[in-house]
Amino acid sequence: MKIAMVAEHTNPLAAHKGEPACGDSVHIAALSRQLAKLGHRVTVYARRHSPALAERSRMGRGVTVEHLAAGPERPLEESAAADHTGDFARELGPRLAEESPDVLHAFGWTSGLAAVSAAQDAAADSEPLPIVQTFHSLNAAEQRAGLSERAHRARIEAAVAGRADHVSVNSSDQRFELARMGLQRDRVSVVPFGVDTDHFSVEGATSAETWSPRKSGCTRLVAVTDLAGGGADALLHTLRRLPDAELTIAAGPAHAELPLDDDARRLELLAKELGVDDRLSLTGPLDRKELPRLLRSADVFVSGSPYEPSGGAVLEAMACGLPVVARGVGSVNEAVLHGTTGTLLRTARPDALARAVRSLAAEPTMATAYGIAGSDRAASRFTWQRVAAETERVYQRACPGGEAELQHAAGDGAH
């Protein structure tokens, strides 16, 4: 099958090289490589965000990335990139007409908008191109978790979902929101985020140098969360309630840029006000080599995020054998089994987070059991190989006759 992935705002090449990258970019890079291993040919279309990027690059056998000119050649926030979606769609249409893919897979609302427009142009004189739409997050689900409303985006998400032949989401709560929009449930599949268990595993080196010299009874907490709206403030207030703990946050801008970053400076000032600055470390995002080392050297993965659409960081922590303490929202509910691989909370209030961490620190046998169960669950349920196989079934459902082909294959497998 020839698969065209539309991922306007991602940088899959960075993720492919193991450099720090956003979760969406990790998703595109890992999924496309695994689909290629299943025998498919994949072309990823992304916005050209740097003049240094080649127009076309290989990303492993069977995977090509094409960078389309749309707006300034520099990284843009999602809202700013949306202003250039029309240009992106105009560049995409002729390429789809030339390549004639079997299925068009869009990631995110801006890519979905571009895909619908480009598919219309490409199919002017041919059969309609089947469209699969993946939402890493939905504004309706974010609002339900208490985040801000973005009415324009919410309207477009509903529109592109309605135009797609099939929709995939990361969690059941997103499927629920699509049903509330009027989308038939049989047109929506829950396909979770994945984790690279070759890199994120219990076995491997650690990075003890990140932490203070180990003190008796000290609990090492690690978080991978947005410095602005990812609940980092709640984690600092949690740390104040845990005098025998230290916290490392591996997120935000590059380490060299942290002193100039407004959110990092705000957190450092808050840490001083709370008296925990000597127990807080901000590293910036880590690459694929360093992040597993940090996770293996910690005791507990903690999240104060009000909403987790993908749960990628949680899965990576579980794969490395860490018990998880987090609010039970979004994809976290799909990943973490409460009382088996971690502790799910109804709220991310600092007192609740601190209480859960104390419980794990007081019961090291239970914490170890959670870690073992978490690594087993990550390896059995959330590998990218399994995610690719589930995505392949989504493609078959979206393509004409694909559902009958699935039923036929299931019937053959029963004999």
C-alpha positions in Angstrom: 0.0 0.0 0.0 1.2 3.5 -0.8 0.6 5.7 2.2 0.7 9.5 2.2 1.1 11.0 5.6 0.3 14.7 6.1 2.1 16.1 9.1 2.3 19.8 8.4 3.7 21.0 11.8 6.1 18.1 12.6 9.8 17.4 12.3 10.0 13.6 11.8 13.6 13.8 10.7 14.7 15.1 14.1 12.9 12.3 15.9 14.3 9.7 13.4 17.8 10.9 14.3 17.1 10.6 18.0 17.2 14.4 18.6 14.8 16.0 21.0 11.4 16.3 19.2 7.7 16.8 20.1 5.5 13.8 20.6 3.8 14.3 17.3 7.1 14.1 15.4 8.0 11.0 17.4 4.7 9.4 16.4 5.2 10.1 12.7 8.7 8.9 12.6 8.1 5.7 14.5 4.8 4.8 12.9 6.1 5.4 9.3 9.2 3.2 9.9 7.1 0.4 11.3 4.6 0.6 8.4 7.5 0.3 6.0 8.6 -2.8 7.8 5.1 -4.3 7.1 5.8 -3.8 3.4 4.1 -0.4 2.8 5.7 2.6 1.0 5.3 5.8 3.1 5.7 9.4 2.1 5.5 12.0 4.8 4.6 15.6 3.8 5.8 18.3 6.3 6.2 22.0 6.2 9.7 23.2 5.3 10.7 25.0 8.6 14.4 25.5 7.8 16.4 26.4 4.7 18.8 23.6 5.6 16.2 21.0 5.0 16.4 19.1 1.7 13.2 19.0 -0.4 13.2 15.2 -0.2 14.9 13.0 2.4 15.0 9.3 3.1 14.0 8.2 6.6 14.9 4.5 6.4 13.9 2.0 3.9 10.5 2.6 2.4 10.0 6.0 4.0 10.5 9.4 2.3 10.0 12.9 3.8 9.0 15.7 1.5 9.2 19.3 2.8 6.8 21.7 1.2 7.2 25.5 1.1 4.5 27.1 3.1 5.3 30.3 5.1 8.7 31.3 6.5 11.4 28.7 6.7 11.6 28.7 10.5 9.7 26.8 13.3 6.2 28.2 14.0 3.7 27.7 16.7 0.7 25.7 15.7 -1.6 28.7 15.5 1.0 30.6 13.3 1.5 27.6 11.1 -2.3 27.4 10.5 -2.1 30.7 8.7 -0.1 29.0 6.0 -2.2 25.8 5.7 -3.7 27.1 2.4 -0.2 27.4 0.8 0.7 23.9 2.2 -2.5 22.4 0.6 -1.7 24.0 -2.8 1.8 22.4 -2.7 0.4 19.1 -1.6 -2.3 18.6 -4.2 -0.1 18.2 -7.3 2.2 15.7 -5.4 -0.8 13.6 -4.5 -2.0 13.6 -8.0 1.4 12.5 -9.2 2.0 9.8 -6.6 -1.6 8.4 -6.5 -1.4 7.0 -2.9 -3.8 4.4 -1.7 -4.7 6.3 1.4 -4.1 9.8 2.8 -3.4 10.0 6.6 -3.5 13.4 8.2 -2.2 14.2 11.7 -3.7 17.1 13.6 -6.4 19.6 12.6 -4.2 21.8 10.4 -3.0 18.8 8.4 -6.5 17.5 8.2 -7.7 20.8 6.7 -4.8 20.7 4.1 -5.5 17.0 3.4 -9.2 17.6 2.6 -8.4 20.5 0.3 -5.5 18.7 -1.5 -7.4 15.5 -1.9 -10.2 17.3 -3.7 -7.7 18.8 -6.2 -5.8 15.5 -6.6 -9.1 13.5 -7.2 -10.6 16.0 -9.7 -10.5 13.4 -12.5 -10.2 10.1 -10.5 -11.6 8.2 -7.7 -11.8 10.0 -4.3 -8.8 9.4 -2.1 -9.6 7.7 1.2 -8.7 9.9 4.1 -7.8 8.8 7.6 -7.7 11.5 10.2 -5.7 11.2 13.4 -6.1 13.7 16.3 -3.4 13.7 18.9 -5.7 15.9 20.9 -9.1 17.5 20.6 -10.0 21.0 21.9 -13.4 19.6 23.1 -11.5 17.1 25.3 -9.1 19.8 26.5 -12.0 22.0 27.5 -13.5 19.2 29.5 -10.2 18.9 31.4 -10.4 22.6 32.2 -8.1 24.0 29.5 -9.0 27.0 27.3 -11.5 27.0 24.5 -10.3 27.5 21.0 -13.5 27.8 19.0 -12.0 28.1 15.6 -9.9 25.0 16.0 -12.8 23.1 17.5 -15.0 23.9 14.5 -12.3 22.7 12.1 -11.7 19.5 14.1 -15.4 18.7 13.8 -15.4 19.5 10.1 -12.3 17.4 9.1 -13.5 14.5 11.3 -16.8 14.6 9.4 -15.0 14.6 6.0 -12.6 11.7 6.8 -13.4 8.1 5.9 -12.1 7.0 9.3 -10.8 8.7 12.4 -8.2 7.5 14.9 -7.6 8.9 18.3 -5.3 8.1 21.2 -7.8 7.6 23.9 -11.4 6.7 24.7 -12.3 10.1 26.0 -11.4 11.6 22.6 -13.7 9.0 20.9 -16.4 10.1 23.3 -16.0 13.7 22.3 -16.2 12.8 18.6 -19.5 10.9 19.3 -20.8 14.0 21.0 -20.0 15.9 17.8 -22.2 13.4 15.9 -19.6 11.1 14.4 -20.7 7.4 14.2 -18.7 5.3 16.6 -17.9 2.7 14.0 -16.0 5.4 12.1 -13.6 6.0 15.0 -10.8 3.7 16.2 -8.7 4.1 19.4 -5.1 3.6 18.4 -2.8 4.4 21.3 0.6 6.2 21.2 3.5 3.8 21.2 6.9 3.5 22.8 10.3 2.3 21.4 11.0 -0.5 23.8 14.5 -1.0 22.2 15.6 2.3 23.7 13.2 2.7 26.6 13.8 -0.4 28.8 14.7 -1.4 32.3 18.1 -2.6 31.3 20.7 0.1 30.4 22.9 2.9 31.7 21.7 5.5 34.2 22.5 9.2 34.6 23.1 9.5 38.4 25.1 12.8 37.8 21.7 14.5 37.2 20.9 14.2 40.9 22.4 15.2 44.2 24.5 12.5 45.9 22.0 9.9 47.1 20.8 10.5 50.6 19.1 7.9 52.8 15.3 8.1 52.2 15.6 10.6 49.3 13.0 10.1 46.5 14.0 11.0 43.0 11.1 12.3 41.0 11.2 12.9 37.3 8.7 14.7 35.0 8.5 15.4 31.3 5.9 18.2 31.0 5.3 21.5 29.4 6.8 24.3 31.5 3.9 26.6 30.8 0.6 24.6 31.0 1.8 21.2 31.8 1.3 21.3 35.6 4.9 22.2 36.4 3.8 24.7 39.0 1.8 22.0 40.8 4.9 19.8 40.9 6.9 22.5 42.6 4.2 22.9 45.3 4.3 19.1 45.6 8.0 19.2 46.1 7.6 21.6 49.0 5.4 19.0 50.7 8.1 16.4 50.2 11.3 17.5 52.0 13.1 14.3 51.3 12.5 14.4 47.5 14.2 16.1 44.5 12.7 16.8 41.1 14.1 16.8 37.6 11.9 18.2 34.8 13.2 17.2 31.3 11.2 19.6 29.1 11.1 23.1 27.7 13.6 24.8 25.4 17.1 23.5 24.9 19.3 23.7 28.0 21.4 26.6 26.7 18.2 28.6 26.2 16.7 28.0 29.6 18.2 31.1 31.3 16.3 33.3 28.7 13.1 31.4 28.7 10.2 33.2 30.5 8.6 30.0 31.8 11.8 28.5 33.0 12.7 31.7 34.8 9.2 31.9 36.3 9.6 28.3 37.7 13.0 29.1 39.1 11.7 32.1 40.9 8.7 30.1 42.2 11.2 27.4 43.4 13.1 30.0 45.4 9.9 31.4 46.9 8.9 27.8 48.0 12.4 27.0 49.2 12.9 24.1 46.9 15.3 25.6 44.4 18.2 23.4 45.7 16.1 20.3 44.9 14.9 21.2 41.4 16.7 20.6 38.2 15.5 21.8 34.7 17.4 20.0 32.0 15.6 21.0 28.9 14.5 18.2 26.5 16.8 15.2 26.3 17.7 13.2 23.2 16.8 9.5 22.7 20.1 8.4 24.3 19.9 10.6 27.5 16.2 10.4 28.4 16.1 6.7 29.1 19.2 7.1 31.3 17.4 9.8 33.3 14.3 7.7 33.7 16.2 4.6 34.9 18.0 6.7 37.6 14.7 8.0 39.0 12.3 6.5 41.6 8.9 7.8 40.5 7.5 9.4 37.3 5.2 12.2 38.4 2.8 14.3 36.3 0.8 17.3 37.3 -0.6 17.8 33.9 -4.3 18.7 33.7 -4.6 16.7 30.4 -2.4 14.2 28.6 -3.6 13.6 25.0 -0.9 11.1 24.0 0.7 9.8 27.2 4.0 9.2 25.4 6.2 10.3 28.3 4.2 8.1 30.7 4.7 5.1 28.4 8.5 5.8 28.2 8.7 5.9 32.0 6.7 2.7 32.3 9.0 1.0 29.8 12.0 2.0 31.9 10.4 0.4 35.0 9.2 3.5 36.8 5.9 3.6 38.9 3.7 6.4 37.7 1.8 9.0 39.8 -0.5 11.1 37.6 -4.0 12.5 37.2 -6.2 10.0 35.4 -7.0 12.0 32.3 -6.7 11.4 28.5 -4.3 8.7 27.4 -3.0 8.2 30.9 -6.1 6.2 31.6 -5.3 4.0 28.7 -1.7 3.5 29.7 -1.7 3.2 33.5 -3.5 0.5 35.5 -4.4 2.0 38.8 -3.0 -0.1 41.6 -1.0 -2.2 39.2 1.5 0.0 37.3 1.0 3.3 39.2 -1.4 5.6 41.0 -4.1 7.5 39.1 -5.6 10.5 40.9 -8.8 12.4 40.3 -7.0 15.7 40.8 -3.5 17.0 40.3 -3.5 19.1 43.5 -0.1 19.1 45.2 -1.4 17.5 48.4 -2.8 14.6 46.4 0.4 14.2 44.4 2.5 14.4 47.5 0.4 11.8 49.4 0.7 9.3 46.5 4.5 9.8 46.3 4.8 9.3 50.1 2.9 6.1 49.8 5.2 4.7 47.2 8.3 5.8 49.1 7.0 4.1 52.2 6.3 0.8 50.3 9.4 0.2 48.1 8.2 -3.4 47.4 5.0 -2.0 46.0 6.8 0.6 43.9 9.1 -2.1 42.5 6.1 -4.2 41.6 4.4 -1.3 39.9 7.6 -0.7 37.9 7.9 -4.3 36.8 4.2 -4.4 35.8 4.5 -1.2 33.9 7.5 -2.3 31.8 5.6 -5.5 31.0 2.5 -3.6 30.0 4.5 -1.2 27.8 6.2 -4.1 26.0 3.1 -6.1 25.5 0.5 -3.4 24.6 2.2 -0.2 23.4 5.1 -1.2 21.1 5.2 0.7 17.8 5.0 -2.6 16.0 1.6 -3.2 17.5 0.5 0.4 16.9 1.5 0.0 13.2 -0.6 -3.2 12.9 -3.6 -1.5 14.4 -3.1 1.5 12.1 -2.9 -0.9 9.1 -6.4 -2.1 10.1 -7.6 1.4 10.2 -6.5 2.0 6.6 -8.3 -1.1 5.5 -11.5 0.2 7.1 -11.1 3.5 5.3 -10.5 2.0 1.9 -13.3 0.8 -0.4 -13.7 -3.0 0.2 -11.3 -2.9 3.1 -13.8 -3.9 5.8 -14.7 -7.0 3.7 -11.0 -7.8 3.3 -10.7 -7.6 7.1 -13.6 -10.0 7.7 -12.2 -12.4 5.1 -8.8 -12.4 6.8 -10.5 -12.9 10.2 -12.4 -15.9 8.7 -9.3 -17.4 7.3 -7.6 -17.0 10.7 -10.4 -18.9 12.4 -9.8 -22.1 10.3 
